[in-house]
Amino acid sequence: MYYLVCPIKYRRSVLTDEVSITRQEICLGISSRFEIHFVEIGCDENHVHFLIQSVPMMPPKKIVNTVESSLTARETFRLHPEVK
């Protein structure tokens, strides 16, 4: 299990309830495509908490890149351009 905290750039308060719901839906889509299970997802105004369970063969760096950098950020920016 991994505990991941992802702060928003410059600690801006941009995570509204709509954005939080969108991020959770995106994470559920990730868990269906990859061997990643989101045990808990929590959002504050300027950071996101993930409690992630994965297979032992997947390195933590790949989990972080999959969760934050590549998929969730792009989809969030596409669906909520005001966040960018």
PDB file of N, CA, C and O in Angstrom:
ATOM      1  N   MET A   1       0.847  -1.181   0.000  1.00  0.00           N
ATOM      2  CA  MET A   1       0.000   0.000   0.000  1.00  0.00           C
ATOM      3  C   MET A   1       0.887   1.237   0.000  1.00  0.00           C
ATOM      4  O   MET A   1       1.953   1.265   0.616  1.00  0.00           O
ATOM      5  N   TYR A   2       0.427   2.236  -0.694  1.00  0.00           N
ATOM      6  CA  TYR A   2       1.168   3.487  -0.807  1.00  0.00           C
ATOM      7  C   TYR A   2       0.249   4.642  -0.437  1.00  0.00           C
ATOM      8  O   TYR A   2      -0.931   4.660  -0.790  1.00  0.00           O
ATOM      9  N   TYR A   3       0.819   5.606   0.284  1.00  0.00           N
ATOM     10  CA  TYR A   3       0.102   6.827   0.619  1.00  0.00           C
ATOM     11  C   TYR A   3       0.748   7.948  -0.176  1.00  0.00           C
ATOM     12  O   TYR A   3       1.937   8.224  -0.015  1.00  0.00           O
ATOM     13  N   LEU A   4      -0.023   8.585  -1.022  1.00  0.00           N
ATOM     14  CA  LEU A   4       0.481   9.588  -1.941  1.00  0.00           C
ATOM     15  C   LEU A   4      -0.250  10.902  -1.707  1.00  0.00           C
ATOM     16  O   LEU A   4      -1.480  10.940  -1.691  1.00  0.00           O
ATOM     17  N   VAL A   5       0.509  11.977  -1.527  1.00  0.00           N
ATOM     18  CA  VAL A   5      -0.066  13.318  -1.387  1.00  0.00           C
ATOM     19  C   VAL A   5       0.431  14.151  -2.557  1.00  0.00           C
ATOM     20  O   VAL A   5       1.636  14.267  -2.782  1.00  0.00           O
ATOM     21  N   CYS A   6      -0.501  14.728  -3.296  1.00  0.00           N
ATOM     22  CA  CYS A   6      -0.167  15.518  -4.480  1.00  0.00           C
ATOM     23  C   CYS A   6      -0.636  16.954  -4.271  1.00  0.00           C
ATOM     24  O   CYS A   6      -1.832  17.228  -4.371  1.00  0.00           O
ATOM     25  N   PRO A   7       0.284  17.875  -3.984  1.00  0.00           N
ATOM     26  CA  PRO A   7      -0.120  19.274  -3.838  1.00  0.00           C
ATOM     27  C   PRO A   7      -0.340  19.923  -5.202  1.00  0.00           C
ATOM     28  O   PRO A   7       0.259  19.526  -6.201  1.00  0.00           O
ATOM     29  N   ILE A   8      -1.198  20.912  -5.219  1.00  0.00           N
ATOM     30  CA  ILE A   8      -1.448  21.690  -6.429  1.00  0.00           C
ATOM     31  C   ILE A   8      -0.312  22.695  -6.584  1.00  0.00           C
ATOM     32  O   ILE A   8       0.200  23.219  -5.595  1.00  0.00           O
ATOM     33  N   LYS A   9       0.073  22.959  -7.808  1.00  0.00           N
ATOM     34  CA  LYS A   9       1.171  23.876  -8.078  1.00  0.00           C
ATOM     35  C   LYS A   9       0.900  25.235  -7.438  1.00  0.00           C
ATOM     36  O   LYS A   9      -0.178  25.806  -7.604  1.00  0.00           O
ATOM     37  N   TYR A  10       1.871  25.736  -6.721  1.00  0.00           N
ATOM     38  CA  TYR A  10       1.809  27.004  -5.995  1.00  0.00           C
ATOM     39  C   TYR A  10       0.742  27.006  -4.902  1.00  0.00           C
ATOM     40  O   TYR A  10       0.369  28.067  -4.402  1.00  0.00           O
ATOM     41  N   ARG A  11       0.252  25.824  -4.531  1.00  0.00           N
ATOM     42  CA  ARG A  11      -0.751  25.667  -3.466  1.00  0.00           C
ATOM     43  C   ARG A  11      -2.004  26.511  -3.714  1.00  0.00           C
ATOM     44  O   ARG A  11      -2.615  27.021  -2.775  1.00  0.00           O
ATOM     45  N   ARG A  12      -2.373  26.650  -4.978  1.00  0.00           N
ATOM     46  CA  ARG A  12      -3.596  27.390  -5.308  1.00  0.00           C
ATOM     47  C   ARG A  12      -4.803  26.580  -4.880  1.00  0.00           C
ATOM     48  O   ARG A  12      -4.788  25.351  -4.956  1.00  0.00           O
ATOM     49  N   SER A  13      -5.835  27.246  -4.436  1.00  0.00           N
ATOM     50  CA  SER A  13      -7.072  26.577  -4.005  1.00  0.00           C
ATOM     51  C   SER A  13      -8.018  26.453  -5.189  1.00  0.00           C
ATOM     52  O   SER A  13      -8.873  27.315  -5.398  1.00  0.00           O
ATOM     53  N   VAL A  14      -7.870  25.390  -5.961  1.00  0.00           N
ATOM     54  CA  VAL A  14      -8.679  25.218  -7.168  1.00  0.00           C
ATOM     55  C   VAL A  14      -9.544  23.965  -7.137  1.00  0.00           C
ATOM     56  O   VAL A  14     -10.353  23.766  -8.042  1.00  0.00           O
ATOM     57  N   LEU A  15      -9.400  23.125  -6.137  1.00  0.00           N
ATOM     58  CA  LEU A  15     -10.156  21.872  -6.104  1.00  0.00           C
ATOM     59  C   LEU A  15     -11.533  22.099  -5.494  1.00  0.00           C
ATOM     60  O   LEU A  15     -11.701  22.065  -4.275  1.00  0.00           O
ATOM     61  N   THR A  16     -12.500  22.327  -6.349  1.00  0.00           N
ATOM     62  CA  THR A  16     -13.882  22.470  -5.907  1.00  0.00           C
ATOM     63  C   THR A  16     -14.506  21.084  -5.792  1.00  0.00           C
ATOM     64  O   THR A  16     -13.856  20.081  -6.088  1.00  0.00           O
ATOM     65  N   ASP A  17     -15.752  21.024  -5.367  1.00  0.00           N
ATOM     66  CA  ASP A  17     -16.441  19.742  -5.250  1.00  0.00           C
ATOM     67  C   ASP A  17     -16.586  19.061  -6.610  1.00  0.00           C
ATOM     68  O   ASP A  17     -16.450  17.841  -6.709  1.00  0.00           O
ATOM     69  N   GLU A  18     -16.860  19.834  -7.652  1.00  0.00           N
ATOM     70  CA  GLU A  18     -17.004  19.266  -8.995  1.00  0.00           C
ATOM     71  C   GLU A  18     -15.695  18.652  -9.479  1.00  0.00           C
ATOM     72  O   GLU A  18     -15.686  17.564 -10.055  1.00  0.00           O
ATOM     73  N   VAL A  19     -14.592  19.354  -9.242  1.00  0.00           N
ATOM     74  CA  VAL A  19     -13.284  18.851  -9.656  1.00  0.00           C
ATOM     75  C   VAL A  19     -12.924  17.601  -8.857  1.00  0.00           C
ATOM     76  O   VAL A  19     -12.345  16.665  -9.408  1.00  0.00           O
ATOM     77  N   SER A  20     -13.253  17.573  -7.583  1.00  0.00           N
ATOM     78  CA  SER A  20     -12.968  16.405  -6.744  1.00  0.00           C
ATOM     79  C   SER A  20     -13.731  15.178  -7.225  1.00  0.00           C
ATOM     80  O   SER A  20     -13.182  14.077  -7.272  1.00  0.00           O
ATOM     81  N   ILE A  21     -14.992  15.367  -7.582  1.00  0.00           N
ATOM     82  CA  ILE A  21     -15.790  14.254  -8.094  1.00  0.00           C
ATOM     83  C   ILE A  21     -15.224  13.753  -9.418  1.00  0.00           C
ATOM     84  O   ILE A  21     -15.160  12.547  -9.655  1.00  0.00           O
ATOM     85  N   THR A  22     -14.816  14.679 -10.277  1.00  0.00           N
ATOM     86  CA  THR A  22     -14.226  14.299 -11.562  1.00  0.00           C
ATOM     87  C   THR A  22     -12.948  13.503 -11.350  1.00  0.00           C
ATOM     88  O   THR A  22     -12.731  12.495 -12.023  1.00  0.00           O
ATOM     89  N   ARG A  23     -12.093  13.941 -10.420  1.00  0.00           N
ATOM     90  CA  ARG A  23     -10.841  13.221 -10.147  1.00  0.00           C
ATOM     91  C   ARG A  23     -11.115  11.816  -9.627  1.00  0.00           C
ATOM     92  O   ARG A  23     -10.405  10.876  -9.984  1.00  0.00           O
ATOM     93  N   GLN A  24     -12.122  11.666  -8.800  1.00  0.00           N
ATOM     94  CA  GLN A  24     -12.444  10.335  -8.283  1.00  0.00           C
ATOM     95  C   GLN A  24     -12.940   9.425  -9.406  1.00  0.00           C
ATOM     96  O   GLN A  24     -12.583   8.248  -9.444  1.00  0.00           O
ATOM     97  N   GLU A  25     -13.745   9.946 -10.307  1.00  0.00           N
ATOM     98  CA  GLU A  25     -14.214   9.150 -11.445  1.00  0.00           C
ATOM     99  C   GLU A  25     -13.058   8.749 -12.358  1.00  0.00           C
ATOM    100  O   GLU A  25     -13.021   7.627 -12.862  1.00  0.00           O
ATOM    101  N   ILE A  26     -12.123   9.657 -12.569  1.00  0.00           N
ATOM    102  CA  ILE A  26     -10.953   9.354 -13.389  1.00  0.00           C
ATOM    103  C   ILE A  26     -10.124   8.254 -12.732  1.00  0.00           C
ATOM    104  O   ILE A  26      -9.633   7.354 -13.414  1.00  0.00           O
ATOM    105  N   CYS A  27      -9.967   8.324 -11.419  1.00  0.00           N
ATOM    106  CA  CYS A  27      -9.185   7.313 -10.699  1.00  0.00           C
ATOM    107  C   CYS A  27      -9.865   5.948 -10.766  1.00  0.00           C
ATOM    108  O   CYS A  27      -9.182   4.927 -10.845  1.00  0.00           O
ATOM    109  N   LEU A  28     -11.180   5.913 -10.736  1.00  0.00           N
ATOM    110  CA  LEU A  28     -11.874   4.637 -10.886  1.00  0.00           C
ATOM    111  C   LEU A  28     -11.651   4.054 -12.275  1.00  0.00           C
ATOM    112  O   LEU A  28     -11.559   2.836 -12.429  1.00  0.00           O
ATOM    113  N   GLY A  29     -11.565   4.901 -13.269  1.00  0.00           N
ATOM    114  CA  GLY A  29     -11.243   4.434 -14.616  1.00  0.00           C
ATOM    115  C   GLY A  29      -9.823   3.896 -14.711  1.00  0.00           C
ATOM    116  O   GLY A  29      -9.569   2.920 -15.418  1.00  0.00           O
ATOM    117  N   ILE A  30      -8.903   4.527 -14.005  1.00  0.00           N
ATOM    118  CA  ILE A  30      -7.519   4.044 -13.976  1.00  0.00           C
ATOM    119  C   ILE A  30      -7.450   2.671 -13.329  1.00  0.00           C
ATOM    120  O   ILE A  30      -6.725   1.795 -13.800  1.00  0.00           O
ATOM    121  N   SER A  31      -8.201   2.482 -12.249  1.00  0.00           N
ATOM    122  CA  SER A  31      -8.134   1.198 -11.543  1.00  0.00           C
ATOM    123  C   SER A  31      -8.693   0.056 -12.387  1.00  0.00           C
ATOM    124  O   SER A  31      -8.311  -1.098 -12.190  1.00  0.00           O
ATOM    125  N   SER A  32      -9.579   0.356 -13.311  1.00  0.00           N
ATOM    126  CA  SER A  32     -10.097  -0.709 -14.172  1.00  0.00           C
ATOM    127  C   SER A  32      -9.113  -1.074 -15.289  1.00  0.00           C
ATOM    128  O   SER A  32      -9.164  -2.187 -15.811  1.00  0.00           O
ATOM    129  N   ARG A  33      -8.209  -0.143 -15.664  1.00  0.00           N
ATOM    130  CA  ARG A  33      -7.257  -0.403 -16.734  1.00  0.00           C
ATOM    131  C   ARG A  33      -5.914  -0.924 -16.242  1.00  0.00           C
ATOM    132  O   ARG A  33      -5.246  -1.679 -16.948  1.00  0.00           O
ATOM    133  N   PHE A  34      -5.512  -0.527 -15.037  1.00  0.00           N
ATOM    134  CA  PHE A  34      -4.222  -0.917 -14.489  1.00  0.00           C
ATOM    135  C   PHE A  34      -4.439  -1.757 -13.236  1.00  0.00           C
ATOM    136  O   PHE A  34      -5.564  -1.870 -12.750  1.00  0.00           O
ATOM    137  N   GLU A  35      -3.380  -2.340 -12.721  1.00  0.00           N
ATOM    138  CA  GLU A  35      -3.469  -3.142 -11.508  1.00  0.00           C
ATOM    139  C   GLU A  35      -3.272  -2.246 -10.288  1.00  0.00           C
ATOM    140  O   GLU A  35      -2.395  -2.489  -9.458  1.00  0.00           O
ATOM    141  N   ILE A  36      -4.092  -1.220 -10.195  1.00  0.00           N
ATOM    142  CA  ILE A  36      -4.041  -0.253  -9.098  1.00  0.00           C
ATOM    143  C   ILE A  36      -5.433  -0.184  -8.483  1.00  0.00           C
ATOM    144  O   ILE A  36      -6.430  -0.052  -9.192  1.00  0.00           O
ATOM    145  N   HIS A  37      -5.490  -0.275  -7.161  1.00  0.00           N
ATOM    146  CA  HIS A  37      -6.764  -0.171  -6.455  1.00  0.00           C
ATOM    147  C   HIS A  37      -6.693   1.033  -5.512  1.00  0.00           C
ATOM    148  O   HIS A  37      -5.809   1.115  -4.659  1.00  0.00           O
ATOM    149  N   PHE A  38      -7.631   1.959  -5.678  1.00  0.00           N
ATOM    150  CA  PHE A  38      -7.690   3.144  -4.830  1.00  0.00           C
ATOM    151  C   PHE A  38      -8.525   2.810  -3.596  1.00  0.00           C
ATOM    152  O   PHE A  38      -9.744   2.669  -3.686  1.00  0.00           O
ATOM    153  N   VAL A  39      -7.871   2.684  -2.456  1.00  0.00           N
ATOM    154  CA  VAL A  39      -8.564   2.380  -1.215  1.00  0.00           C
ATOM    155  C   VAL A  39      -9.282   3.624  -0.715  1.00  0.00           C
ATOM    156  O   VAL A  39     -10.420   3.550  -0.252  1.00  0.00           O
ATOM    157  N   GLU A  40      -8.611   4.767  -0.811  1.00  0.00           N
ATOM    158  CA  GLU A  40      -9.175   6.018  -0.318  1.00  0.00           C
ATOM    159  C   GLU A  40      -8.672   7.163  -1.188  1.00  0.00           C
ATOM    160  O   GLU A  40      -7.501   7.197  -1.567  1.00  0.00           O
ATOM    161  N   ILE A  41      -9.564   8.101  -1.502  1.00  0.00           N
ATOM    162  CA  ILE A  41      -9.202   9.312  -2.240  1.00  0.00           C
ATOM    163  C   ILE A  41      -9.800  10.484  -1.484  1.00  0.00           C
ATOM    164  O   ILE A  41     -11.009  10.536  -1.259  1.00  0.00           O
ATOM    165  N   GLY A  42      -8.952  11.420  -1.093  1.00  0.00           N
ATOM    166  CA  GLY A  42      -9.436  12.595  -0.378  1.00  0.00           C
ATOM    167  C   GLY A  42      -8.914  13.862  -1.020  1.00  0.00           C
ATOM    168  O   GLY A  42      -7.758  13.915  -1.438  1.00  0.00           O
ATOM    169  N   CYS A  43      -9.753  14.886  -1.104  1.00  0.00           N
ATOM    170  CA  CYS A  43      -9.362  16.148  -1.729  1.00  0.00           C
ATOM    171  C   CYS A  43      -9.579  17.290  -0.748  1.00  0.00           C
ATOM    172  O   CYS A  43     -10.643  17.408  -0.142  1.00  0.00           O
ATOM    173  N   ASP A  44      -8.567  18.125  -0.600  1.00  0.00           N
ATOM    174  CA  ASP A  44      -8.703  19.397   0.085  1.00  0.00           C
ATOM    175  C   ASP A  44      -8.681  20.477  -0.976  1.00  0.00           C
ATOM    176  O   ASP A  44      -8.718  20.177  -2.169  1.00  0.00           O
ATOM    177  N   GLU A  45      -8.623  21.731  -0.556  1.00  0.00           N
ATOM    178  CA  GLU A  45      -8.643  22.804  -1.544  1.00  0.00           C
ATOM    179  C   GLU A  45      -7.375  22.852  -2.391  1.00  0.00           C
ATOM    180  O   GLU A  45      -7.423  23.240  -3.558  1.00  0.00           O
ATOM    181  N   ASN A  46      -6.231  22.456  -1.806  1.00  0.00           N
ATOM    182  CA  ASN A  46      -4.988  22.615  -2.538  1.00  0.00           C
ATOM    183  C   ASN A  46      -4.109  21.361  -2.587  1.00  0.00           C
ATOM    184  O   ASN A  46      -2.939  21.458  -2.958  1.00  0.00           O
ATOM    185  N   HIS A  47      -4.630  20.209  -2.230  1.00  0.00           N
ATOM    186  CA  HIS A  47      -3.892  18.962  -2.394  1.00  0.00           C
ATOM    187  C   HIS A  47      -4.847  17.770  -2.376  1.00  0.00           C
ATOM    188  O   HIS A  47      -5.982  17.861  -1.909  1.00  0.00           O
ATOM    189  N   VAL A  48      -4.346  16.645  -2.903  1.00  0.00           N
ATOM    190  CA  VAL A  48      -5.143  15.426  -3.014  1.00  0.00           C
ATOM    191  C   VAL A  48      -4.391  14.297  -2.303  1.00  0.00           C
ATOM    192  O   VAL A  48      -3.174  14.173  -2.442  1.00  0.00           O
ATOM    193  N   HIS A  49      -5.119  13.480  -1.545  1.00  0.00           N
ATOM    194  CA  HIS A  49      -4.548  12.332  -0.847  1.00  0.00           C
ATOM    195  C   HIS A  49      -5.034  11.054  -1.529  1.00  0.00           C
ATOM    196  O   HIS A  49      -6.216  10.922  -1.846  1.00  0.00           O
ATOM    197  N   PHE A  50      -4.123  10.126  -1.751  1.00  0.00           N
ATOM    198  CA  PHE A  50      -4.465   8.824  -2.313  1.00  0.00           C
ATOM    199  C   PHE A  50      -3.918   7.743  -1.396  1.00  0.00           C
ATOM    200  O   PHE A  50      -2.772   7.829  -0.954  1.00  0.00           O
ATOM    201  N   LEU A  51      -4.710   6.739  -1.108  1.00  0.00           N
ATOM    202  CA  LEU A  51      -4.237   5.517  -0.481  1.00  0.00           C
ATOM    203  C   LEU A  51      -4.408   4.438  -1.536  1.00  0.00           C
ATOM    204  O   LEU A  51      -5.530   4.076  -1.893  1.00  0.00           O
ATOM    205  N   ILE A  52      -3.288   3.925  -2.032  1.00  0.00           N
ATOM    206  CA  ILE A  52      -3.280   3.077  -3.213  1.00  0.00           C
ATOM    207  C   ILE A  52      -2.723   1.703  -2.857  1.00  0.00           C
ATOM    208  O   ILE A  52      -1.738   1.578  -2.130  1.00  0.00           O
ATOM    209  N   GLN A  53      -3.375   0.689  -3.384  1.00  0.00           N
ATOM    210  CA  GLN A  53      -2.897  -0.677  -3.247  1.00  0.00           C
ATOM    211  C   GLN A  53      -2.598  -1.199  -4.645  1.00  0.00           C
ATOM    212  O   GLN A  53      -3.386  -1.020  -5.573  1.00  0.00           O
ATOM    213  N   SER A  54      -1.442  -1.850  -4.777  1.00  0.00           N
ATOM    214  CA  SER A  54      -1.050  -2.346  -6.093  1.00  0.00           C
ATOM    215  C   SER A  54      -0.279  -3.651  -5.945  1.00  0.00           C
ATOM    216  O   SER A  54       0.044  -4.082  -4.838  1.00  0.00           O
ATOM    217  N   VAL A  55       0.003  -4.260  -7.073  1.00  0.00           N
ATOM    218  CA  VAL A  55       0.772  -5.498  -7.068  1.00  0.00           C
ATOM    219  C   VAL A  55       2.228  -5.183  -6.710  1.00  0.00           C
ATOM    220  O   VAL A  55       2.711  -4.092  -7.014  1.00  0.00           O
ATOM    221  N   PRO A  56       2.926  -6.111  -6.077  1.00  0.00           N
ATOM    222  CA  PRO A  56       4.313  -5.839  -5.675  1.00  0.00           C
ATOM    223  C   PRO A  56       5.274  -5.627  -6.846  1.00  0.00           C
ATOM    224  O   PRO A  56       6.331  -5.021  -6.676  1.00  0.00           O
ATOM    225  N   MET A  57       4.920  -6.113  -8.011  1.00  0.00           N
ATOM    226  CA  MET A  57       5.829  -5.991  -9.154  1.00  0.00           C
ATOM    227  C   MET A  57       5.812  -4.596  -9.773  1.00  0.00           C
ATOM    228  O   MET A  57       6.714  -4.264 -10.543  1.00  0.00           O
ATOM    229  N   MET A  58       4.832  -3.787  -9.465  1.00  0.00           N
ATOM    230  CA  MET A  58       4.742  -2.447 -10.045  1.00  0.00           C
ATOM    231  C   MET A  58       5.525  -1.466  -9.155  1.00  0.00           C
ATOM    232  O   MET A  58       5.210  -1.322  -7.974  1.00  0.00           O
ATOM    233  N   PRO A  59       6.530  -0.800  -9.710  1.00  0.00           N
ATOM    234  CA  PRO A  59       7.315   0.134  -8.895  1.00  0.00           C
ATOM    235  C   PRO A  59       6.508   1.382  -8.538  1.00  0.00           C
ATOM    236  O   PRO A  59       5.626   1.789  -9.294  1.00  0.00           O
ATOM    237  N   PRO A  60       6.807   1.988  -7.389  1.00  0.00           N
ATOM    238  CA  PRO A  60       6.069   3.189  -6.961  1.00  0.00           C
ATOM    239  C   PRO A  60       6.143   4.335  -7.966  1.00  0.00           C
ATOM    240  O   PRO A  60       5.183   5.092  -8.111  1.00  0.00           O
ATOM    241  N   LYS A  61       7.258   4.470  -8.653  1.00  0.00           N
ATOM    242  CA  LYS A  61       7.391   5.548  -9.632  1.00  0.00           C
ATOM    243  C   LYS A  61       6.364   5.402 -10.753  1.00  0.00           C
ATOM    244  O   LYS A  61       5.786   6.394 -11.198  1.00  0.00           O
ATOM    245  N   LYS A  62       6.139   4.194 -11.202  1.00  0.00           N
ATOM    246  CA  LYS A  62       5.158   3.966 -12.261  1.00  0.00           C
ATOM    247  C   LYS A  62       3.743   4.256 -11.756  1.00  0.00           C
ATOM    248  O   LYS A  62       2.911   4.770 -12.505  1.00  0.00           O
ATOM    249  N   ILE A  63       3.471   3.935 -10.510  1.00  0.00           N
ATOM    250  CA  ILE A  63       2.152   4.225  -9.928  1.00  0.00           C
ATOM    251  C   ILE A  63       1.923   5.727  -9.887  1.00  0.00           C
ATOM    252  O   ILE A  63       0.858   6.206 -10.273  1.00  0.00           O
ATOM    253  N   VAL A  64       2.922   6.473  -9.418  1.00  0.00           N
ATOM    254  CA  VAL A  64       2.783   7.935  -9.334  1.00  0.00           C
ATOM    255  C   VAL A  64       2.615   8.538 -10.712  1.00  0.00           C
ATOM    256  O   VAL A  64       1.763   9.406 -10.904  1.00  0.00           O
ATOM    257  N   ASN A  65       3.405   8.100 -11.676  1.00  0.00           N
ATOM    258  CA  ASN A  65       3.278   8.626 -13.041  1.00  0.00           C
ATOM    259  C   ASN A  65       1.918   8.301 -13.638  1.00  0.00           C
ATOM    260  O   ASN A  65       1.334   9.127 -14.340  1.00  0.00           O
ATOM    261  N   THR A  66       1.416   7.119 -13.368  1.00  0.00           N
ATOM    262  CA  THR A  66       0.122   6.728 -13.909  1.00  0.00           C
ATOM    263  C   THR A  66      -0.997   7.538 -13.274  1.00  0.00           C
ATOM    264  O   THR A  66      -1.901   8.011 -13.963  1.00  0.00           O
ATOM    265  N   VAL A  67      -0.933   7.694 -11.976  1.00  0.00           N
ATOM    266  CA  VAL A  67      -2.022   8.353 -11.260  1.00  0.00           C
ATOM    267  C   VAL A  67      -2.021   9.854 -11.486  1.00  0.00           C
ATOM    268  O   VAL A  67      -3.045  10.416 -11.876  1.00  0.00           O
ATOM    269  N   GLU A  68      -0.914  10.503 -11.255  1.00  0.00           N
ATOM    270  CA  GLU A  68      -0.936  11.961 -11.221  1.00  0.00           C
ATOM    271  C   GLU A  68      -0.546  12.596 -12.544  1.00  0.00           C
ATOM    272  O   GLU A  68      -1.302  13.404 -13.085  1.00  0.00           O
ATOM    273  N   SER A  69       0.586  12.258 -13.061  1.00  0.00           N
ATOM    274  CA  SER A  69       1.136  13.009 -14.178  1.00  0.00           C
ATOM    275  C   SER A  69       0.359  12.821 -15.467  1.00  0.00           C
ATOM    276  O   SER A  69      -0.043  13.794 -16.105  1.00  0.00           O
ATOM    277  N   SER A  70       0.151  11.601 -15.839  1.00  0.00           N
ATOM    278  CA  SER A  70      -0.328  11.373 -17.191  1.00  0.00           C
ATOM    279  C   SER A  70      -1.830  11.468 -17.336  1.00  0.00           C
ATOM    280  O   SER A  70      -2.314  12.244 -18.160  1.00  0.00           O
ATOM    281  N   LEU A  71      -2.575  10.713 -16.572  1.00  0.00           N
ATOM    282  CA  LEU A  71      -3.997  10.563 -16.861  1.00  0.00           C
ATOM    283  C   LEU A  71      -4.885  11.550 -16.120  1.00  0.00           C
ATOM    284  O   LEU A  71      -5.715  12.209 -16.746  1.00  0.00           O
ATOM    285  N   THR A  72      -4.739  11.669 -14.826  1.00  0.00           N
ATOM    286  CA  THR A  72      -5.681  12.500 -14.074  1.00  0.00           C
ATOM    287  C   THR A  72      -5.515  13.980 -14.394  1.00  0.00           C
ATOM    288  O   THR A  72      -6.504  14.706 -14.501  1.00  0.00           O
ATOM    289  N   ALA A  73      -4.284  14.431 -14.547  1.00  0.00           N
ATOM    290  CA  ALA A  73      -4.067  15.850 -14.841  1.00  0.00           C
ATOM    291  C   ALA A  73      -4.642  16.233 -16.200  1.00  0.00           C
ATOM    292  O   ALA A  73      -5.329  17.247 -16.325  1.00  0.00           O
ATOM    293  N   ARG A  74      -4.360  15.419 -17.219  1.00  0.00           N
ATOM    294  CA  ARG A  74      -4.869  15.740 -18.561  1.00  0.00           C
ATOM    295  C   ARG A  74      -6.388  15.754 -18.609  1.00  0.00           C
ATOM    296  O   ARG A  74      -6.982  16.661 -19.193  1.00  0.00           O
ATOM    297  N   GLU A  75      -7.016  14.768 -18.008  1.00  0.00           N
ATOM    298  CA  GLU A  75      -8.478  14.699 -18.017  1.00  0.00           C
ATOM    299  C   GLU A  75      -9.093  15.837 -17.203  1.00  0.00           C
ATOM    300  O   GLU A  75     -10.112  16.402 -17.600  1.00  0.00           O
ATOM    301  N   THR A  76      -8.487  16.172 -16.078  1.00  0.00           N
ATOM    302  CA  THR A  76      -9.002  17.275 -15.259  1.00  0.00           C
ATOM    303  C   THR A  76      -8.914  18.588 -16.029  1.00  0.00           C
ATOM    304  O   THR A  76      -9.857  19.379 -16.012  1.00  0.00           O
ATOM    305  N   PHE A  77      -7.788  18.827 -16.705  1.00  0.00           N
ATOM    306  CA  PHE A  77      -7.635  20.052 -17.483  1.00  0.00           C
ATOM    307  C   PHE A  77      -8.601  20.094 -18.657  1.00  0.00           C
ATOM    308  O   PHE A  77      -9.080  21.164 -19.032  1.00  0.00           O
ATOM    309  N   ARG A  78      -8.890  18.932 -19.240  1.00  0.00           N
ATOM    310  CA  ARG A  78      -9.809  18.902 -20.379  1.00  0.00           C
ATOM    311  C   ARG A  78     -11.249  19.172 -19.928  1.00  0.00           C
ATOM    312  O   ARG A  78     -11.983  19.897 -20.601  1.00  0.00           O
ATOM    313  N   LEU A  79     -11.651  18.598 -18.802  1.00  0.00           N
ATOM    314  CA  LEU A  79     -13.028  18.745 -18.344  1.00  0.00           C
ATOM    315  C   LEU A  79     -13.265  20.038 -17.566  1.00  0.00           C
ATOM    316  O   LEU A  79     -14.379  20.564 -17.556  1.00  0.00           O
ATOM    317  N   HIS A  80     -12.227  20.548 -16.919  1.00  0.00           N
ATOM    318  CA  HIS A  80     -12.338  21.781 -16.120  1.00  0.00           C
ATOM    319  C   HIS A  80     -11.191  22.716 -16.486  1.00  0.00           C
ATOM    320  O   HIS A  80     -10.187  22.757 -15.776  1.00  0.00           O
ATOM    321  N   PRO A  81     -11.318  23.470 -17.582  1.00  0.00           N
ATOM    322  CA  PRO A  81     -10.207  24.335 -18.000  1.00  0.00           C
ATOM    323  C   PRO A  81      -9.902  25.463 -17.021  1.00  0.00           C
ATOM    324  O   PRO A  81      -8.815  26.038 -17.086  1.00  0.00           O
ATOM    325  N   GLU A  82     -10.804  25.794 -16.132  1.00  0.00           N
ATOM    326  CA  GLU A  82     -10.545  26.858 -15.160  1.00  0.00           C
ATOM    327  C   GLU A  82      -9.477  26.463 -14.142  1.00  0.00           C
ATOM    328  O   GLU A  82      -8.891  27.331 -13.494  1.00  0.00           O
ATOM    329  N   VAL A  83      -9.221  25.176 -13.995  1.00  0.00           N
ATOM    330  CA  VAL A  83      -8.208  24.703 -13.059  1.00  0.00           C
ATOM    331  C   VAL A  83      -6.821  25.025 -13.576  1.00  0.00           C
ATOM    332  O   VAL A  83      -5.925  25.347 -12.796  1.00  0.00           O
ATOM    333  N   LYS A  84      -6.637  24.942 -14.866  1.00  0.00           N
ATOM    334  CA  LYS A  84      -5.325  25.188 -15.475  1.00  0.00           C
ATOM    335  C   LYS A  84      -4.987  26.658 -15.358  1.00  0.00           C
ATOM    336  O   LYS A  84      -3.924  27.085 -15.808  1.00  0.00           O
TER     337      LYS A  84
END
